[in-house]
Structures are given as structure tokens and as C-alpha cells.
Amino acid sequence: MVEQLIELKTPSGAELYGDLRFGVEGSGTPSQKLPVIIVCHGFKAYKDWGPFPAIGRHFANAGFASIVFNFSHNGIGRDFRKFSEHGKFFTNTISLELEDVETVVDGLSSGLIDSEFVDTSRIGIVGHSRGGGVAIVKGSEDARIKAVAAWSTVSHFDRHTPRQHSRWRAQGYLGPSNEYSQGLFKVGTALLDDLERNAERLDIERAVRRLAKPLLLVHGTSDLPVPIDEANRLYEVSDKSMTERIILEGVGHMYGARHPYKESAPVMTHVVELTAAWFHKHL
């Protein structure tokens, strides 16, 4: 397997890092151009967190090129395993994450990402949790993305009550405020501004209605952060002729995966396998 670090610059001027992986034959190259899967992590996750490197390798072993990347404002800098960019995390927005996905797709289409072995006419995207919502919205906007999968996906980005909104505005951030937090995981009002100013664009249900391409929804019935009702809501407004919903009984938000990912989680492996098979049908 080939694993290459990707470094891109977003239109906003931020650095974006990811890992391109693909399998090779005995000659050291793929036998044919490969469809590519872009993997979007969720809130507070990153490309080297928990199962994400294993997910990228699994897609590569299954006959795809995979790109697992860090959102540019997720708080992880050049030290890929340390939360060090508090300021970027503080100013992150959903619109910036959508711009990040576009940066990756542009990199593939333009050849900035070494695409010699990648079939840029067959791009799929999968996201987990908040990343699932980002994948759906960007998939609805970008014709270059041909199929979208969402794991434990949110059906709406605004997870806060009006009272929390008021507190958010009053103190200028949401997040831990004790003396030990040292600014960790504080979310500034840029996110709230983005949700309010771009409400139509960031409406995930609206994006599902206008998706017009294959959609896979995978969700566990014991998901606490994102209840199963959210997956059902998205399925209800989807084009059933192009949408597959897979419900996993008794399964939680991360499909049994943890950080560090010292040994594989059978349910997570199952989810990646069924998603790879689904992408093979639609790319």
C-alpha cells in the first residue's frame, strides 16, 4: 500500500493536510485507475484519531484510493496528534469545512493531488457525525461527487438551545471555562454567525432533498450523541430510489471504536466493509 501526505492551501489561506492511500500490484502501481473515497471526520476528531487511519487503509485495500484529511480549522496542526491550534478551532465554521472538502475535490480534479492512479470521474464521500452532514451538503452542491455515505450523521448542524445561543453571544464562546481548560475546545461565535447567515445552505434536510445521487445512511439504535431519529428524518425526505438506510441494533455512535485504536472493532469493520461494497456499486 502507498501512503502519501497531502498538503493543500484552502481559498481562505489555511493549511490542509490529509493522507492519500491506495493499493498497488507487484509492479508497485495499481493495475487500473481507482475510484476515490474522501473521508470526513466529525467534531473534535482528526485524521489520525481512533479508527480513521484504519478506515483509510480498508478503503485502499478494497480497491479505492482513499483520502482521510483534517478539516483546516479542527485544531490539529502539523503535529498531527496534538490539539495545538486553539485559535483556528475557535473560529471554525461549517462553511469553512465545506470549503475544505471543495479544496480536496479541486486538488483531485486539477492534479494538485497526484491523480495518476485516481479516476477523478468517480469521487465518493463519506462522513461521520457532523462530517456526515458536511458530506451531504457538499455532495448536493458539487457534481464531481458521485455518491455520498453518512455514518451516524446529524440531521441539523445547530445542536444548541435558544438559551445556549444567548449565553454563547454573551460570553463570546461555548465550551469549558474552568482554569484547567487552557482554551481547549472553545467554540467562538463565528460558528453561530455562520449557522444564522447561511441557514438555507446549511440545511441538511434541504440538501438531502436536492441531492439527486446515491445516498447511504448508516446509524445505530443506541447512538446517544446523535439519536436514530435524525437518520430516519433524513431518510424520510430522501429520494428512496437512490437511498439506502442501514440500521444497526444496539450500536452506538462510534460503532465500538475508541482512541487509541489498538485493535479493530468488529462493528466498525463491518460498517466500512458494507460502505465499500456500496461505493463499488455506485462509483
C-alpha positions in Angstrom: 0.0 0.0 0.0 1.1 3.5 -0.8 0.5 6.2 1.8 1.3 9.8 0.9 0.9 13.0 2.9 -1.2 15.6 1.1 -0.7 19.3 1.7 -3.1 21.9 0.2 -3.9 25.5 0.7 -7.6 26.5 1.1 -9.0 29.6 -0.6 -9.1 31.2 2.9 -5.4 30.7 3.2 -5.3 27.8 5.7 -3.1 24.7 5.5 -5.0 21.5 4.9 -3.4 18.1 5.5 -4.5 14.6 4.5 -3.4 11.1 3.8 -3.8 9.6 0.3 -3.7 5.8 0.3 -4.1 3.2 -2.5 -3.2 -0.4 -3.0 -0.5 -1.5 -5.5 0.2 -4.6 -7.6 3.5 -6.4 -7.7 4.8 -3.8 -10.1 4.3 -1.1 -7.5 1.4 0.6 -9.3 -2.3 -0.1 -9.4 -3.5 -2.2 -12.3 -6.1 0.4 -13.3 -7.2 3.9 -12.2 -9.1 3.8 -8.9 -12.3 5.5 -7.7 -11.5 7.7 -4.7 -13.3 8.0 -1.4 -12.9 11.2 0.6 -13.4 10.6 4.4 -14.7 13.5 6.6 -14.2 13.2 10.4 -16.6 14.6 12.9 -16.4 17.3 15.6 -13.2 17.1 17.8 -11.9 14.2 15.7 -9.0 14.3 13.2 -7.4 12.1 10.5 -5.2 10.2 13.0 -7.8 9.8 15.7 -9.1 6.4 16.6 -10.2 4.3 13.6 -9.7 6.9 10.8 -6.3 5.6 9.6 -7.7 2.1 9.6 -10.7 3.3 7.6 -8.5 4.8 5.0 -6.4 1.6 4.7 -9.5 -0.5 4.5 -10.9 1.5 1.6 -7.5 1.3 -0.1 -7.4 -2.5 0.4 -10.9 -2.7 -1.0 -9.9 -1.2 -4.4 -10.2 2.5 -3.9 -7.9 5.4 -3.4 -8.8 7.0 0.0 -8.2 10.5 1.3 -8.6 11.0 5.1 -8.0 14.6 5.9 -8.1 17.1 8.7 -10.5 20.0 8.4 -8.3 23.0 8.3 -9.7 24.6 11.5 -10.2 21.4 13.6 -7.4 22.5 16.0 -4.8 20.0 14.8 -1.7 21.5 13.2 1.5 20.0 11.7 1.9 17.9 14.8 -0.9 15.6 13.7 -1.7 14.1 17.1 -1.8 17.2 19.2 -4.5 19.8 19.7 -2.4 22.9 19.3 -4.3 25.4 17.1 -6.9 26.7 19.6 -7.4 29.8 17.6 -8.4 28.0 14.4 -10.8 25.7 16.3 -12.3 28.8 18.0 -13.1 30.4 14.6 -14.1 27.2 12.7 -17.4 27.2 10.8 -19.4 24.7 8.7 -18.8 26.9 5.7 -15.1 26.6 6.2 -15.4 22.8 6.4 -17.4 22.8 3.1 -14.6 24.9 1.6 -12.1 22.3 2.9 -14.0 19.5 1.1 -14.0 21.6 -2.1 -10.3 22.1 -1.7 -9.7 18.4 -1.7 -12.0 17.8 -4.7 -10.3 20.7 -6.6 -6.9 19.1 -5.7 -8.0 15.8 -7.3 -9.6 17.5 -10.4 -6.6 19.8 -11.0 -3.9 17.2 -10.4 -2.5 19.0 -7.3 -3.2 15.7 -5.6 -1.2 13.1 -7.5 -4.0 11.7 -9.6 -2.0 9.4 -11.9 -3.7 6.4 -10.4 -7.0 8.1 -9.4 -10.2 8.2 -11.6 -11.4 11.7 -10.9 -14.7 11.0 -12.6 -15.5 8.6 -9.7 -15.3 10.5 -6.5 -17.3 9.4 -3.4 -17.5 11.0 0.0 -18.3 9.6 3.5 -18.6 11.5 6.7 -19.1 10.6 10.3 -21.4 12.6 12.7 -21.0 16.3 11.8 -18.8 15.2 9.0 -21.7 13.3 7.6 -23.7 16.5 7.4 -20.8 18.2 5.7 -20.6 15.3 3.2 -24.3 15.5 2.4 -24.3 19.3 1.9 -21.2 19.3 -0.3 -22.4 16.3 -2.2 -25.6 18.2 -3.0 -23.6 21.2 -4.3 -20.7 19.5 -6.3 -21.5 17.5 -9.4 -18.0 16.0 -9.2 -19.0 14.0 -6.2 -21.0 11.0 -7.5 -22.1 9.2 -4.3 -22.5 10.1 -0.6 -22.4 8.0 2.5 -23.1 9.2 6.0 -22.4 7.4 9.3 -24.2 8.4 12.5 -24.9 11.7 10.7 -26.5 14.7 12.2 -29.7 16.0 10.5 -29.0 19.6 11.6 -25.8 21.4 12.5 -27.2 23.7 15.2 -27.2 21.5 18.3 -27.9 24.3 20.8 -31.0 25.7 22.5 -32.0 29.4 22.4 -30.8 29.8 26.0 -27.4 28.4 24.9 -27.4 30.8 22.0 -27.9 33.7 24.4 -25.1 32.6 26.6 -22.9 32.0 23.6 -23.4 35.6 22.5 -23.0 37.0 25.9 -19.6 35.4 26.7 -18.4 35.1 23.2 -17.9 31.4 23.1 -19.2 28.0 24.1 -17.0 25.4 25.8 -15.2 24.7 29.0 -14.5 27.8 31.1 -12.6 26.3 34.1 -9.0 27.2 34.8 -7.7 23.8 33.6 -9.2 24.0 30.1 -6.5 26.4 28.9 -8.8 27.4 26.0 -9.3 23.9 24.8 -12.3 23.3 22.6 -13.8 26.7 23.0 -16.2 27.5 20.1 -16.4 31.2 19.1 -19.4 33.0 17.7 -18.2 32.6 14.2 -19.9 29.2 14.1 -23.2 30.7 15.3 -22.9 33.6 12.8 -22.4 31.1 10.0 -25.4 29.0 11.0 -27.6 32.1 11.1 -26.3 33.8 7.9 -26.2 30.6 5.8 -29.2 28.8 7.2 -30.6 27.7 3.8 -27.2 26.4 2.5 -26.5 24.6 5.8 -30.0 22.9 6.0 -29.1 19.2 5.8 -32.6 18.1 5.1 -32.8 20.5 2.2 -29.5 19.1 0.9 -30.9 15.6 1.0 -34.0 16.6 -0.9 -31.9 18.1 -3.7 -29.1 15.5 -3.6 -30.1 13.6 -6.8 -27.4 11.0 -6.3 -26.9 7.7 -4.4 -27.0 8.2 -0.6 -26.2 5.7 2.1 -27.3 6.3 5.7 -25.8 4.1 8.5 -26.9 4.6 12.1 -27.1 2.7 15.4 -30.1 2.5 17.5 -28.1 3.1 20.7 -26.4 6.3 19.4 -26.6 8.8 22.2 -24.9 11.9 20.7 -27.0 11.7 17.5 -30.3 9.8 18.0 -31.5 7.4 15.4 -34.5 9.7 14.8 -32.1 12.0 12.9 -31.2 9.3 10.4 -34.9 8.5 10.0 -35.7 12.1 9.4 -33.2 12.3 6.6 -34.4 9.1 5.1 -38.0 10.4 5.1 -37.1 13.4 2.9 -34.7 11.4 0.6 -35.3 10.0 -2.9 -36.0 6.4 -1.9 -35.0 5.1 -5.3 -31.4 6.3 -4.6 -31.1 6.0 -0.9 -30.2 3.0 1.3 -30.7 3.1 5.1 -28.9 0.6 7.3 -30.0 0.4 11.0 -27.7 -1.4 13.4 -29.5 -2.6 16.5 -27.8 -1.8 19.8 -24.9 0.0 18.2 -23.6 3.3 19.4 -22.1 6.4 17.8 -18.6 5.2 17.1 -19.5 1.5 16.3 -17.4 0.2 19.1 -14.2 2.1 18.0 -12.1 4.0 20.5 -8.9 6.1 20.6 -6.3 4.8 20.6 -7.4 2.2 18.1 -5.2 -0.6 19.3 -7.4 -3.4 18.0 -10.1 -3.4 15.4 -13.7 -3.0 16.4 -15.8 -5.7 14.6 -18.9 -3.4 14.1 -16.7 -0.6 12.7 -15.0 -3.0 10.4 -18.5 -4.2 9.3 -19.6 -0.6 8.6 -16.5 0.1 6.5 -16.9 -3.2 4.6 -20.6 -2.6 3.7 -19.8 1.0 2.8 -17.0 -0.1 0.5 -19.4 -2.6 -1.2 -22.0 0.1 -1.6 -19.5 2.5 -3.2 -18.4 -0.2 -5.6 -22.0 -0.4 -6.8 -22.3 3.4 -7.3 -18.9 4.6 -8.5 
